[in-house]
């Protein structure tokens, strides 16, 4: 078990000391009462960490405004200045996803990925945006992409936003993704887009 704060650890130590004090008193009881008390005490030890952690949860707040999410994802394709402005206003937009309909989800980073905008992609990754193999393909991260696909070859059939394939992303990556483009072609990929 890991401890996030010293206060939680102190609460746990107090609980353990209380239990041992109770056990010491129980040894002078008869066997039946002792077993009943131990069973009840053990249940408390098992359940106590859940109650402690539940007390420390903070509310998440309201969802991000849909219009801002849509604008941010759209700006991720080609407008670094607007991406920066929106992140200054709402930093958690970095993790937001927009559904264009029919389950076609996209992040600002994925938008930059499928249009080949390395400047925006690198900026968002530098801030901690959640990346994926499609974006890494566009950026020419050959070792990472090939290692993953060698471990999970069925993932070659995966589709990114709007149905764009790995082949599409490698084409958008230009010279940096040339080795991956050849790799995907050697694996028999021919289509750059398909339906989701």
ZILINCOR-V827643 format. One record per pair of residues at least 24 apart in sequence whose C-alpha atoms are under 7 Angstrom apart, sorted by the first residue. I is the first residue (numbers start at 1). GAP is how many residues later the second one is. If there is no record, write none. Layout:
# ZILINCOR-V827643
i=I gap=GAP
i=I gap=GAP
This chain:
# ZILINCOR-V827643
i=69 gap=24
i=69 gap=27
i=69 gap=29
i=70 gap=28
i=72 gap=36
i=73 gap=25
i=73 gap=34
i=73 gap=35
i=73 gap=38
i=74 gap=34
i=75 gap=33
i=76 gap=32
i=76 gap=33
i=76 gap=35
i=76 gap=36
i=76 gap=44
i=77 gap=31
i=77 gap=34
i=77 gap=35
i=77 gap=38
i=77 gap=40
i=78 gap=34
i=78 gap=39
i=80 gap=40
i=94 gap=35
i=95 gap=34
i=95 gap=35
i=104 gap=57
i=104 gap=58
i=105 gap=56
i=106 gap=55
i=110 gap=25
i=113 gap=25
i=113 gap=56
i=114 gap=55
i=114 gap=58
i=115 gap=57
i=116 gap=56
i=116 gap=57
i=134 gap=26
i=134 gap=32
i=134 gap=35
i=137 gap=29
i=137 gap=32
i=137 gap=33
i=137 gap=40
i=137 gap=43
i=138 gap=31
i=138 gap=32
i=138 gap=34
i=138 gap=35
i=138 gap=39
i=139 gap=34
i=139 gap=37
i=139 gap=38
i=140 gap=33
i=140 gap=36
i=140 gap=37
i=140 gap=40
i=142 gap=38
i=159 gap=37
i=163 gap=30
i=163 gap=31
i=163 gap=32
i=163 gap=33
i=164 gap=28
i=164 gap=29
i=164 gap=30
i=165 gap=27
i=165 gap=28
i=167 gap=24
i=167 gap=25
i=168 gap=24
